């Protein structure tokens, strides 16, 4: 659905990639129903993109980078296919964020991966799956057999510090950074008190170490 938004916002050409073929097919079906011919969707790995160098004006990745196998190769590919004056917009959670374990469908409380070992979390997630059959609520490719894994699946465990170092190592220039603290949407309901609490949490996102667990999403705008 994000591709439709970019198209309707005036982009001349929109290209989406996904490593899961089922996701690509779902996106294509949605776009064909809307008859948006400027949208293309490809089954591709972000670490090996089938595009020439200096191809895109803008690259956008939202809630994806925590899942890719090789985040360094992905960022190098983004750098290669981005035009010299282009920008990359990134938005994703650091691993130690409240919901960084991606277990909320089974274990619905914050920071479980800070409090317990992976083996304990996997065993607990499978126990809840056996009781509640939560996999039925998701498409087949998103179903998880928890006990087949030795650690939390499909997470590269990237922290804020690690990602900032990675950007320096691959020589990408950071134009803007915003670390969003947990509770920002919830606190909006409480008027002035909520704003004050949010400001205090925002201050904590600048403190080394503590920012890794206070931040729920990190936002970067970068360029070559």
N, C-alpha and C positions, 0 to 999 in steps of 0.2 A: 503493500500500500504506500510505502514511502516514495516509490518511484513515480506514482501517480501525482503525489504532492509536488515533486520537483517539476514534473511536466506542466502541471496546472499553474505553477509559479512562474513559468516563462522560459524554462530551459529549452534550448533548441534541440538537443539530443540528450537522452538519458540512457545509461547503460548500467544494469545491475548484474552482479555475479554472486553465485552461491555454490558451495561445494556439494550440497545435497541436491540431487536431481529432482527429487520430489518437491522441494521448495521452489526450484526453477519452474517446474511445470505448473505449480499452483499460481505463481506470479504471472506466468504467461496467460493462463486462463482468465485471470482477473483483468489483465490489460486488454485482452481481445474483446471482452465483454464491453469495455469502455471505448473500444476503437481508437486507442492511442498509438498511432503508428511510429511516433518518435522514440518509443521505449523498446529497448532490447534487453533480454535477459539471457545470460550465458551460464552454463555449468562449468565453473572454473575454480581453481585454487588461487587464493590471493597472493601466494608466494611465487606463482608462475603465471602471470596474467598474459593473455593472448592479444596484447595491444602494442603498437609501436611506442618508442620513447617519445616523451614530450607531447602526449596525446590529449590529456584531460585538463580542463580549466579548473575543475573542482573535484575533489575526492571526499566522499562522506562515509563514515563508518560509525554506526550507532549500536552499542551493546553487542559488539562482535569480537573485538580484539582480545578479550579475555579468553576466547575459545580457540583461537588459531594455534596450530601446532608449532609453527615457527614464526614468532612475532617479529624477529629481526629481519628475516627474509621478506616478510610481508611489507615492512616499512621501507626496505630497500626497493622493492617493486613499486610501491607508491611513489617513491622519489623518482624512479626511472620514468614512469608513465605520466608524471605531472609536468606541465609546461613550466618554464622558468619563472613566470609571474603568477603561477597558479597557487591555490591554497588547499590544504587538507584539514577537514574538520573531524575530530575524533571525540567520542563520548562513550565511556565504558567504566565499569566499577573496578577499583583495585581489589586484589584478592582478599585482603583483610577487612573489607567494608562489611557492614552489618549483614548483607545478604550475598556476600561474595561466594559462598559455598553453593549457591543456586539450588538449595534444597527446600525452598519454602512450600513447594507442593506436598512435601512429606514431613519436614521438620520445620515448623513455622514459628521460629523465634530467632532473633538476631545473634550473630557471631557464634554459631554452633561449632564452626571449624577452628575458632580460637580456644574454645573450652574443651573440645574432645578430639581424639585422634581420628584419622580418616577411617580406620577399620571399624571403630565404634559407630561412626556416622553412617557408614554403608550398611552395617548390620541393622541399625535402627530404621533407616530408610526402607530396607527390604521388609522389616516387620510391619511398618505402616502400609506398605504396598500390598502385602498379603492380606491385611485387614480391610483396607479401603479401596483397593484396586484403582489407584489414582492414575495409572498409565492409560486407562480408558478415556481420560479427559484430553489426551494429547494425540497428535497425529502419530502414525506408526514409527516414523523415523526418529521421533523424540522419546519413544518409550525406553525405559532403562531397566536392565536386569542388574540391580545394585551389587549382588554378590559375585558377579563376574569381574568386578574391578578391584584393584588393590589400593587405589586412591580415588578421590573425587574425580569423576570422568569429565573429559572435554574442557578442562581448565588448565591454563598454562601458569597460573599462580603469580601473575605479574603484579608487582607492587608499584606504588607511585615512584619511589626512589629508583627502582629498576627501569621503569619506562622513561623517566627523565634522562637517566644515563644512556639508555639505548638511543634516544633522539640525538644526544650529543655525539655518540659513537658513529652514527650513520650520517652525521653532519646535516641534520635538518634543523631549520631555524624556528624557534618558538615565537610566534607573534602574540599569543594570548594564552593564559592558563587560568582555569577556574576550578577550584576544588569545592564541590557541593556537599555540605554536611547532611547527615541523615535527618529526617523529620521535616524537611523544608516545606513539603506540601501540607503535611498535617498541622504544622505550626501556624499556617496562614489562617486557620479557623479561630485563632485566639487573639486577634487584634494586636494591640500594642505589646501585650505580654509575649505573644508569640514572636513578634518582630525582635524583641529584646533577646529572647532565648536563641533565636536564629543567629543574631549578631554574635552572641557569645560562642556558639558552636562554630561559626565562620572563623573566629579568631583561633580556635583550636586547630583548624586545618592548616595553619602555618607552622605549627610546632612539630619538629622532627619526631618521628616515631608515633606520636599520638595522632598525627594526621592520617596515618594509614588505617586506623580503625574508626575515625570520626567521618571521614569522607565516604559518601555513598556513590558518587560518580565523579570522575575526573574528565575535564573538558580541555582539549587542546586545539588551537588553530595554529597550523605550522606551514612553512613553505621551504623551498630549496635554499 
